[in-house]
Amino acid sequence: MRLHLFRHFRLAAGIAVTLGSLPSVAQELAFPADCAPGQDCFVQQYPDMAPGPEAVDPFCGTATYDGHDGVDLRLLSMTDVARGVPVLAMADGRVLRWRDEEPDRPVLTADDRAEVGNRECGNGAVIDHGEGIEIQYCHLRQGSLAVRSGDIVREGDKIGEISASGLAQFPHLHVTIRKEGRPIDPLTGRMIGEDCGEPGAPSEPLFSDPALEALEQGRGHFLAFGLAGSVVDHSQLVLSGPPPRPSSASPALVGWAWLRNLHEGDQVLIEIADPSGGAFVSRTTEALDRPKATYTAYAGRRGAPLQGAYRVTVKLIRNGEPVSVRTEAYRIE
């Protein structure tokens, strides 16, 4: 799926843009949103660095898809859109183009996809940040755009808010960075299509050190996990977020995990310890037959749970070893 993200932006009439007066970006891009990476926003996808039809991210992994030309910073679900997560200018610059009238809804069906044809970026802005660098900020919330063509922005100024306008299957900010008209991976400084860099390969990130640290914190595999009172519907997570916690009146007790960017062969182990400390549930999923951008695993038992303290532990198993573990205690009343 190739996104045509630079189509159909309107340029306000009567605006004179003098590119020569732009401040220098100095190759130091700031983090593009006012959120806490790894807590309430998450890195979902990177640019596709492969020159051919296969897809490979800048780290030679699978956290991308064919033709993807930017970095996606996601929110958990559409319920998070309502709290208004600001998108911030990554450097000083001048607004070239903008759009703000597209509705906020994830693309879930073929009809949804057809309706956003030629407006894949949804609401957003293209900003000239100097030194030949332009950034397009996509999928912003309808009515949230705080900038117009010709406006001068400073690093950290609000551009709009994260949402799911345009061709977006989940609420996120997509940023495409171009240098001298060519898309570039801001994490390595390599032009898209030059292939990935093996571990230890030299890189020249465009991001500042604080931005790189924030992005690293947002890279993990877990989106959310916990206990629920019924089977978890994966398709509803992007709309309404994590399910309610269980009570002693719930029809079941289910441990669940919502993860991202899993590899072929990965497995998920879910364990629930009951109030006595005994094993209430322990289940490992089948190995994945292909990489998964998002994935939900769950395990539990039917019947109202007893009151008391429970502990849920979730392990992501890769090549037979746990690579990420989360655990939390819950008290059921």
RODO-2510 file (C-alpha; in nm, 4 decimals, decimal comma):
residues 333
     n   res          X          Y          Z
     1     m     0,0000     0,0000     0,0000
     2     r     0,1687     0,3223    -0,1138
     3     l     0,0482     0,6464     0,0377
     4     h     0,0430     0,9580    -0,1796
     5     l     0,0831     1,2045     0,1032
     6     f     0,1540     1,5233    -0,0901
     7     r    -0,1700     1,5506    -0,2844
     8     h    -0,4475     1,8039    -0,2791
     9     f    -0,3363     2,0616    -0,0244
    10     r    -0,4727     2,4078    -0,0783
    11     l    -0,2419     2,7098    -0,0735
    12     a    -0,4000     3,0258     0,0591
    13     a    -0,4257     3,2929    -0,2077
    14     g    -0,2224     3,6103    -0,1846
    15     i     0,0540     3,4679     0,0401
    16     a     0,4080     3,5506    -0,0676
    17     v     0,6600     3,2929     0,0537
    18     t     1,0224     3,4082     0,0649
    19     l     1,2188     3,0921     0,1280
    20     g     1,5499     3,2691     0,1637
    21     s     1,4446     3,4286     0,4935
    22     l     1,3847     3,0993     0,6760
    23     p     1,5895     3,0252     0,9882
    24     s     1,8424     2,7421     0,9810
    25     v     1,7131     2,4064     1,1074
    26     a     2,0706     2,2933     1,1917
    27     q     1,9693     1,9272     1,1475
    28     e     1,8193     1,9210     1,4992
    29     l     1,4550     1,8163     1,4921
    30     a     1,2512     1,8110     1,8121
    31     f     0,9985     1,5485     1,9204
    32     p     0,6755     1,6186     1,7256
    33     a     0,4029     1,5794     1,9900
    34     d     0,3178     1,6709     2,3480
    35     c     0,2839     1,3173     2,4870
    36     a     0,4814     1,0648     2,6902
    37     p     0,6353     0,7990     2,4602
    38     g     0,5762     0,4482     2,5858
    39     q     0,2946     0,5664     2,8123
    40     d     0,0288     0,7481     2,6094
    41     c     0,1875     0,7553     2,2624
    42     f     0,3875     0,4899     2,0796
    43     v     0,6094     0,4538     1,7731
    44     q     0,4108     0,2277     1,5421
    45     q     0,5945     0,2374     1,2086
    46     y     0,9115     0,3665     1,0448
    47     p     0,9986     0,4451     0,6817
    48     d     1,0335     0,1569     0,4385
    49     m     1,4002     0,1640     0,3418
    50     a     1,3926    -0,1195     0,0870
    51     p     1,4483    -0,0145    -0,2754
    52     g     1,2164    -0,2879    -0,4046
    53     p     0,8685    -0,4249    -0,3230
    54     e     0,9765    -0,5847     0,0060
    55     a     0,9557    -0,3740     0,3234
    56     v     1,2308    -0,3177     0,5797
    57     d     1,2593    -0,0520     0,8502
    58     p     1,5747     0,1568     0,9158
    59     f     1,6983    -0,1060     1,1650
    60     c     1,6544    -0,3935     0,9162
    61     g     1,3373    -0,5010     1,0974
    62     t     0,9718    -0,5323     1,0003
    63     a     0,8162    -0,2255     1,1675
    64     t     0,7021    -0,0759     0,8369
    65     y     0,5177    -0,1656     0,5166
    66     d     0,5903    -0,1325     0,1451
    67     g     0,6081     0,2301     0,0380
    68     h     0,5739     0,3859     0,3845
    69     d     0,7715     0,7100     0,3784
    70     g     0,7571     0,8431     0,7342
    71     v     0,7435     0,7859     1,1091
    72     d     0,4072     0,7071     1,2732
    73     l     0,3502     0,8121     1,6340
    74     r     0,0245     0,6563     1,7501
    75     l    -0,2281     0,6991     2,0270
    76     l    -0,3958     0,3901     2,1708
    77     s    -0,7488     0,4554     2,0457
    78     m    -1,0026     0,7075     1,9249
    79     t    -1,0988     0,7832     2,2848
    80     d    -0,7540     0,9417     2,3263
    81     v    -0,8231     1,1791     2,0372
    82     a    -1,0846     1,3573     2,2489
    83     r    -0,8251     1,4764     2,5012
    84     g    -0,6510     1,6777     2,2292
    85     v    -0,2870     1,5639     2,1989
    86     p    -0,0915     1,8555     2,0438
    87     v     0,1268     1,8132     1,7364
    88     l     0,4329     2,0384     1,7683
    89     a     0,6602     2,1999     1,5107
    90     m     0,9850     2,0029     1,4984
    91     a     1,1876     2,3143     1,4115
    92     d     1,1450     2,6783     1,3140
    93     g     0,9891     2,7217     0,9702
    94     r     0,7215     2,8606     0,7425
    95     v     0,3896     2,6923     0,6588
    96     l     0,3519     2,6172     0,2881
    97     r     0,0216     2,4268     0,2696
    98     w    -0,2497     2,3055     0,5058
    99     r    -0,5872     2,1289     0,5244
   100     d    -0,8384     2,1086     0,8092
   101     e    -1,1791     1,9826     0,6896
   102     e    -1,1412     1,6024     0,6758
   103     p    -1,3466     1,3954     0,9261
   104     d    -1,1856     1,2016     1,2121
   105     r    -1,2429     0,8286     1,1699
   106     p    -1,0204     0,5262     1,1179
   107     v    -1,0291     0,3544     0,7790
   108     l    -1,1679     0,0073     0,8520
   109     t    -1,3418    -0,0966     0,5270
   110     a    -1,2931    -0,0754     0,1504
   111     d    -1,5659     0,1897     0,1361
   112     d    -1,3809     0,3953     0,3980
   113     r    -1,0643     0,3724     0,1885
   114     a    -1,2428     0,4827    -0,1279
   115     e    -1,3841     0,7886     0,0470
   116     v    -1,0387     0,9250     0,1314
   117     g    -0,8892     0,8745    -0,2133
   118     n    -0,6451     1,1556    -0,3057
   119     r    -0,6722     1,2920     0,0504
   120     e    -0,4665     1,0226     0,2207
   121     c    -0,2819     1,2645     0,4477
   122     g    -0,6100     1,3912     0,5901
   123     n    -0,5752     1,7149     0,7835
   124     g    -0,2255     1,8503     0,8221
   125     a     0,0382     2,0924     0,7081
   126     v     0,3575     2,1086     0,5024
   127     i     0,6236     2,3245     0,6651
   128     d     0,9537     2,4452     0,5167
   129     h     1,2069     2,4134     0,7975
   130     g     1,5067     2,5481     0,6104
   131     e     1,8269     2,3873     0,4774
   132     g     1,6216     2,2109     0,2131
   133     i     1,4086     2,0277     0,4704
   134     e     1,0290     2,0130     0,4415
   135     i     0,8097     1,8148     0,6787
   136     q     0,4527     1,7047     0,6214
   137     y     0,2426     1,6472     0,9349
   138     c    -0,0556     1,4185     0,8598
   139     h    -0,3799     1,2754     1,0077
   140     l    -0,4527     1,5703     1,2374
   141     r    -0,7842     1,6318     1,4114
   142     q    -1,0526     1,8129     1,2172
   143     g    -1,0734     2,1775     1,3224
   144     s    -0,7499     2,1620     1,5238
   145     l    -0,5111     2,3285     1,2769
   146     a    -0,3498     2,6286     1,4449
   147     v    -0,1497     2,7393     1,1385
   148     r    -0,2180     2,8690     0,7887
   149     s    -0,0084     2,9180     0,4747
   150     g     0,2593     3,1803     0,5239
   151     d     0,2658     3,1554     0,9031
   152     i     0,6062     3,1493     1,0725
   153     v     0,6306     2,8791     1,3389
   154     r     0,8921     2,8244     1,6061
   155     e     1,0084     2,4910     1,7389
   156     g     0,7462     2,3597     1,9812
   157     d     0,4590     2,5699     1,8465
   158     k     0,1282     2,3846     1,8202
   159     i     0,0325     2,2840     1,4661
   160     g    -0,2805     2,0837     1,5480
   161     e    -0,3825     1,7649     1,7317
   162     i    -0,3341     1,3934     1,6628
   163     s    -0,6292     1,2045     1,5121
   164     a    -0,7172     0,9614     1,2329
   165     s    -0,8233     1,1807     0,9405
   166     g    -0,7393     1,0622     0,5902
   167     l    -0,6020     0,7136     0,5230
   168     a    -0,5377     0,6093     0,8834
   169     q    -0,6313     0,2779     1,0444
   170     f    -0,5595     0,4097     1,3938
   171     p    -0,5122     0,7559     1,5463
   172     h    -0,1578     0,8739     1,4823
   173     l     0,0697     1,1472     1,3616
   174     h     0,2540     1,0641     1,0414
   175     v     0,5565     1,2803     0,9607
   176     t     0,7285     1,2651     0,6228
   177     i     1,0625     1,4453     0,6089
   178     r     1,2120     1,5474     0,2765
   179     k     1,5557     1,6891     0,2077
   180     e     1,5973     1,8641    -0,1262
   181     g     1,2726     1,6982    -0,2345
   182     r     1,3734     1,3413    -0,1432
   183     p     1,2212     1,1494     0,1503
   184     i     1,4736     1,0810     0,4244
   185     d     1,4735     0,8656     0,7370
   186     p     1,5236     1,1086     1,0267
   187     l     1,6589     0,8377     1,2586
   188     t     1,9602     0,7481     1,0438
   189     g     1,9848     1,0324     0,7922
   190     r     1,9708     0,7806     0,5060
   191     m     1,7602     0,8528     0,2004
   192     i     1,4573     0,6243     0,1727
   193     g     1,5305     0,3498    -0,0785
   194     e     1,9004     0,3209     0,0162
   195     d     1,8216     0,0092     0,2241
   196     c     1,8616    -0,0301     0,5993
   197     g     2,1750     0,0062     0,8046
   198     e     2,3076    -0,3023     0,9830
   199     p     2,3716    -0,2722     1,3602
   200     g     2,6718    -0,0471     1,4176
   201     a     2,6473     0,1200     1,0779
   202     p     2,7237     0,4961     1,0883
   203     s     2,4222     0,7254     1,0935
   204     e     2,3516     1,0982     1,1023
   205     p     2,0124     1,1446     1,2710
   206     l     1,8171     1,4610     1,2029
   207     f     1,6576     1,4426     1,5490
   208     s     1,8019     1,6108     1,8554
   209     d     1,9327     1,3876     2,1348
   210     p     1,6197     1,4464     2,3533
   211     a     1,3956     1,3561     2,0579
   212     l     1,5942     1,0380     1,9890
   213     e     1,5678     0,9416     2,3557
   214     a     1,1908     0,9973     2,3506
   215     l     1,1538     0,7897     2,0341
   216     e     1,3548     0,5081     2,1909
   217     q     1,1199     0,5086     2,4911
   218     g     0,8257     0,4718     2,2513
   219     r     0,9663     0,1741     2,0602
   220     g     0,8668    -0,1184     2,2856
   221     h     0,6228    -0,3929     2,1910
   222     f     0,3459    -0,3413     2,4489
   223     l     0,0567    -0,1068     2,3841
   224     a    -0,1502    -0,2214     2,6832
   225     f    -0,2206    -0,5308     2,8949
   226     g    -0,4210    -0,6309     3,1983
   227     l    -0,7248    -0,8207     3,3224
   228     a    -1,0733    -0,8081     3,1724
   229     g    -1,4099    -0,9596     3,2593
   230     s    -1,4708    -1,1101     2,9136
   231     v    -1,3009    -1,1990     2,5856
   232     v    -1,1155    -0,9006     2,4360
   233     d    -1,2285    -0,7893     2,0865
   234     h    -0,9176    -0,6807     1,8947
   235     s    -1,1199    -0,4758     1,6445
   236     q    -1,2689    -0,2624     1,9226
   237     l    -0,9400    -0,1698     2,0884
   238     v    -0,8569     0,0974     1,8291
   239     l    -1,2007     0,2528     1,8782
   240     s    -1,2554     0,2421     2,2545
   241     g    -0,9209     0,1432     2,4047
   242     p    -0,8527    -0,1132     2,6793
   243     p    -1,1563    -0,3000     2,8185
   244     p    -1,2980    -0,2319     3,1663
   245     r    -1,1370    -0,4080     3,4601
   246     p    -1,3238    -0,7097     3,5947
   247     s    -1,5314    -0,7342     3,9108
   248     s    -1,6688    -1,0261     4,1100
   249     a    -1,9850    -0,9942     3,8980
   250     s    -1,7975    -1,0430     3,5672
   251     p    -1,8799    -1,3561     3,3632
   252     a    -1,5104    -1,4494     3,3305
   253     l    -1,1553    -1,3516     3,4219
   254     v    -0,9270    -1,2932     3,1224
   255     g    -0,5653    -1,1854     3,0985
   256     w    -0,4897    -0,9975     2,7789
   257     a    -0,2135    -0,8115     2,5952
   258     w    -0,2170    -0,5714     2,3007
   259     l     0,1195    -0,5601     2,1251
   260     r     0,2776    -0,4074     1,8169
   261     n     0,5467    -0,4876     1,5607
   262     l     0,5787    -0,8584     1,6350
   263     h     0,7995    -1,0898     1,4318
   264     e     0,7235    -1,4165     1,2577
   265     g     0,7595    -1,6924     1,5160
   266     d     0,6826    -1,4735     1,8186
   267     q     0,4663    -1,6156     2,0979
   268     v     0,2880    -1,4569     2,3919
   269     l     0,2698    -1,6183     2,7368
   270     i    -0,0120    -1,5050     2,9682
   271     e    -0,0174    -1,6075     3,3338
   272     i    -0,2695    -1,5166     3,6056
   273     a    -0,1972    -1,5891     3,9711
   274     d    -0,5017    -1,6185     4,1995
   275     p    -0,5359    -1,4702     4,5519
   276     s    -0,3619    -1,7736     4,7030
   277     g    -0,0651    -1,7281     4,4683
   278     g    -0,1560    -2,0377     4,2684
   279     a    -0,1719    -2,0610     3,8895
   280     f    -0,5191    -1,9532     3,7790
   281     v    -0,4267    -1,9458     3,4078
   282     s    -0,1099    -2,0129     3,2082
   283     r    -0,1229    -2,0180     2,8285
   284     t     0,1239    -1,9630     2,5432
   285     t    -0,0052    -1,8690     2,1993
   286     e     0,0919    -2,0459     1,8793
   287     a     0,3944    -1,9040     1,6985
   288     l     0,2981    -1,6265     1,4556
   289     d     0,3077    -1,7296     1,0915
   290     r     0,4059    -1,3775     0,9780
   291     p     0,4963    -1,0366     1,1238
   292     k     0,2093    -0,8453     1,2859
   293     a     0,1770    -0,4674     1,3076
   294     t    -0,0631    -0,5136     1,6008
   295     y    -0,1710    -0,8295     1,7791
   296     t    -0,3943    -0,9214     2,0717
   297     a    -0,3529    -1,2312     2,2885
   298     y    -0,5757    -1,3413     2,5769
   299     a    -0,6340    -1,6350     2,8107
   300     g    -0,8774    -1,6921     3,0951
   301     r    -1,1569    -1,8901     3,2548
   302     r    -1,5332    -1,8622     3,2464
   303     g    -1,7178    -1,7948     3,5685
   304     a    -1,7292    -1,5030     3,8108
   305     p    -1,3905    -1,4586     3,9787
   306     l    -1,3512    -1,4681     4,3550
   307     q    -1,2698    -1,1447     4,5323
   308     g    -0,9061    -1,0861     4,6184
   309     a    -0,5673    -0,9904     4,4772
   310     y    -0,4660    -1,1298     4,1376
   311     r    -0,1467    -1,0826     3,9381
   312     v    -0,1235    -1,0927     3,5590
   313     t     0,2090    -1,1467     3,3837
   314     v     0,2602    -1,1244     3,0063
   315     k     0,5802    -1,2311     2,8295
   316     l     0,6701    -1,1787     2,4659
   317     i     0,8685    -1,4879     2,3624
   318     r     1,1102    -1,4624     2,0681
   319     n     1,3339    -1,7495     1,9618
   320     g     1,2350    -1,9312     2,2788
   321     e     1,3400    -1,6497     2,5137
   322     p     1,1385    -1,3720     2,6826
   323     v     1,2312    -1,0370     2,5265
   324     s     0,9731    -0,8214     2,7038
   325     v     0,7814    -0,8847     3,0278
   326     r     0,5013    -0,6902     3,1956
   327     t     0,3303    -0,7690     3,5251
   328     e     0,0720    -0,5944     3,7400
   329     a    -0,1418    -0,6704     4,0445
   330     y    -0,5206    -0,6175     4,0513
   331     r    -0,7682    -0,6414     4,3340
   332     i    -1,1124    -0,7696     4,2424
   333     e    -1,3993    -0,6508     4,4615
***
